[in-house]
Amino acid sequence: MFRVKRNDQVMVISGKDRGKKGKVLTLFPENSRATVEGLNIVKRHLKKSQANPQGAILSKEAPLPLDRILPVCPRCNRGVRVGFKLLPDGAKTRICRRCQETF
């Protein structure tokens, strides 16, 4: 089980987007990376084509390493470390290490 899932609200803890929050769009577990909405924007240059007769410069989100993002606890409203807890029915759930809130 990962500490970050798709559609989680996360906060960046280092780099050019430090302190910003966004929603996880995609996860790449094999590379330990995640794409976050509106963060780590890079520019890609497109060659001339029929769709873009003059070429174009496209801005899009690039994946961030998972160790640079922390999930945001809904109760604390800040980036927190994640713990795991076994429920009585045997299921595993994520908890906030600060307030013990399940999310």
Buried (B, 14 or more C-beta within 10 A) or exposed (E): EBBBBEEBBBBBEEEEBEEBBBBBBEBEEEEEBBBBBEBBEEEEEEEEEEEEEEEEEEEEBEBBEBEBBBBBBEBEEEBBEBEEEEEEEEEEEBBBEEEEBEB
